[in-house]
Amino acid sequence: MPLGRSGEEVGEFDRAEKAYRALLVLARRGQSADAVITAGEVFLRLRRVALALGRKEAAAQALDSAISRALHDASEARRVQSALLAAGEGEVLLGLLGKRRAAASLAVEEAAVVCESAEVLEKLGRRDEALEALLKIVQKVPTARPRMRRRALWRPSPARPAAISKR
């Protein structure tokens, strides 16, 4: 990984791409839960390199691969989501969470993804949208309320009186 990162830092994107592709082979073999870097995270780095080289189609393919990995492995999903958030890719992260929500087979799984989406929305300064999403999911899945109560969004704030927070 240091070789790919150093290639990016000095603008040697072809070298960085080769290093990340080699790393991808190794990452695909390992378990994402305990890996230093997951395949999804490598795909995100390859996307960044492709964008720097002006290869929009390759960047889109790398992003699709990262999202695909995240949709099939919960550990990979957490790592890809963290990487997207750290990179300031909030809208891309919301897109991934939307796909995870659509793929949820149980209402409780859907509620968990909505909670994650609400946290991202709050970090993006879209607190009203976050609260609205939480309120809708509580109506749909009342058993999700205890999980949401632990969220900062569910606590009283100057803009939202305690009566609203206790719904």
Buried (B, 14 or more C-beta within 10 A) or exposed (E): BEBBEEBBEEEBBEBBBBBBEEBBEBBEEEEBEEBEBBBBBBBBBBBBBBBBBEBEEBBEBBBEBBBBBBBEBEBBBBBBBEBBBEBEBBEBBBBBBEBBBEEBEEBEBBBBBBBBBBBBBBEBEBBEBBBEBBBEBBEEBEEBBEBBEEBEBBEEBEEBEEEEBEE
